[in-house]
Amino acid sequence: MASRGKSETTKLRQNMEEQLDRLMQQLQDLEECREELEEEEYEETKKETLEQLSEFNESLKKLMSGNMTLVDELGGMQLVRNEILFQAFKTPEVIRMFAKKQPGQLRTRLAEMDRDVMVGKLPRDVYTQQKVEILTALRKLGEKLTTEDEKVTASLGSEDKIMALASSGVEKTHT
């Protein structure tokens, strides 16, 4: 009797994680195809995706209120979703690694960006924006930043300023 509902809970959690992954992929694809889209089409698609994320949040709330076995797992997913909507990072790749709590991959991406900016493959302004996002994501995941990383964040100012830079261009939607 102890396993009653366990497989259903596991399947539901898996479905919710897949839905979150799909929405994150949709945001990343949208950013990658931005140049190919009309500005109005880009904005509309982004708005629709953010609305889907909001609906996802509502589903999480309903599930959390009715099924106590899901509270911890779904609560964690809801916190991730809240980070995305209310302190939205601009780079979908960073969002995905943050949502999946992958500090190692965030650090790898940072190293790749360091290399790319040195060889001229990545513009300095894009590098700076994404580096701030990654360092902020690492900090929010409880990771220790190196002395050099701390210098970068200190030179940009308070964490409020860092979050404002990381979320520039993304409309905040508070309920």
Buried (B, 14 or more C-beta within 10 A) or exposed (E): EEEEEEEEBEEBBEEBBEBBEEBBEBBBEBBEEEEEBEEEEBEEBBEEBBEBBEEBBEEBEEBBEEBEEBBEBBEEBBEBBEBBBBBBBBBBBBBBBBBBBBBEBBBEBBEEBEEBBEEEEBEEEBBBBBBBBBBBBBBBEEBEBEEEBEEBBEEBEEEEEBBBBBBEEBEEEEE
